[in-house]
Amino acid sequence: MYMFLPFLTALLATLCVWYERRLLALSFTGLTIIILLVWFRFHATTHLNISL
């Protein structure tokens, strides 16, 4: 259900680049990376039982 968030923030970053809002695009890109890292950390440790 919550996996739409990285796609949404990446889309917003793309739109910001299109409209030449570089700082906002970088912040959305950073937010996308943070969401993906948190998502991976949660699923890699909880659901796959991998020790990270």
CORJO-V359764 format. One record per pair of residues at least 24 apart in sequence whose ideal C-beta (glycine too) atoms are under 10 Angstrom apart, sorted by the first residue. I is the first residue (numbers start at 0). J is the second residue. D is the distance in whole Angstrom. If there is no record, write none. Layout:
i->I j->J d->D
i->I j->J d->D
//
This chain:
i->1 j->34 d->9
i->1 j->38 d->8
i->2 j->34 d->9
i->2 j->35 d->10
i->2 j->38 d->7
i->4 j->30 d->9
i->4 j->31 d->8
i->4 j->34 d->5
i->4 j->35 d->9
i->4 j->37 d->10
i->4 j->38 d->8
i->5 j->30 d->9
i->5 j->31 d->5
i->5 j->32 d->9
i->5 j->33 d->9
i->5 j->34 d->5
i->5 j->35 d->5
i->5 j->37 d->10
i->5 j->38 d->7
i->6 j->31 d->9
i->6 j->34 d->10
i->7 j->31 d->9
i->7 j->34 d->9
i->8 j->32 d->9
i->8 j->33 d->9
i->8 j->34 d->7
i->8 j->35 d->9
i->9 j->34 d->9
i->9 j->35 d->9
//
